[in-house]
Amino acid sequence: MQPAPRLPNPRGAAKVGRMTYAGGIAPFSEASDRVAFHRTELSVIMGLYGRMVAAGIWRDYGISMLSDVAVFSVFRHTAEHPIYRIEKRPKLANRQGQYSVIGMDGRVLKRGSDLRAVMRVLDRKLIRAV
């Protein structure tokens, strides 16, 4: 059996190990290179998200896992900027706390080391006078 013929490396192709990816796009890096939310953290966040969706306040979300921060973005409408961002920055765990809630204008609404305590600032928005 003959080995498969070698194709020339296309211009702009990304090479990772022995694999070559067309168009210069390689798959995600290893999970250890990125910050991510743990299952228990996502459970707390999705609990609040579900209540807000049921109340008609929030509509969509997005999750970003970067090298230094994990972000859970909340949207009122799909095609707009996030109204809130819940960020996890492990490097700040011993300083100001690794969790923060950031508003649409970029202001930090609450920061701390306990996710439930930090997210109470958003839970208050659900309670309205009738």
Secondary structure, DSSP 8 states (H G I E B T S, - for coil): ----------TT-EEETTEEEGGG------GGGS----HHHHHHHHHHHHHHHHTTS--EEEEEE-SS-EEEEEESSTTS--SEEEEE-GGGTTTT-SEEEEETTS-EEEEES-HHHHHHHHHTTT----
